[in-house]
Amino acid sequence: MAENEKKVVKTESKPAKPKKEKKKGRVKEAWKGFKSEVKKIVWPSGKQVLKNTLVVLVILVVCAVVIGLLDYAFAGGFNALVGLFSPNK
């Protein structure tokens, strides 16, 4: 009777796993993507580059002058304060 009560276990086959891509293909794909993205870049004209360069240089000079003037003023003010409190008059 024990033989009649045995359960029949059905074994289901697992679906086959998809094969992994080769690593060599990844590098080629990445390179192709890189090249296509570089082609989409819109480069500025030479005139625009020159204009932007001049703007940067002018701002640089103005900032240098302002910082120099502030340094000169603070140094003069500091020396004046030190002169007020120094014992050698």
Buried (B, 14 or more C-beta within 10 A) or exposed (E): EEEEEEEEEEEEEEEEEEEEEEEEEEEEEEEEEEEEEEEEEEEEEEEEEEEEEEEEEEEEEEEEEEEEEEEEEEEEEEEEEEEEEEEEE
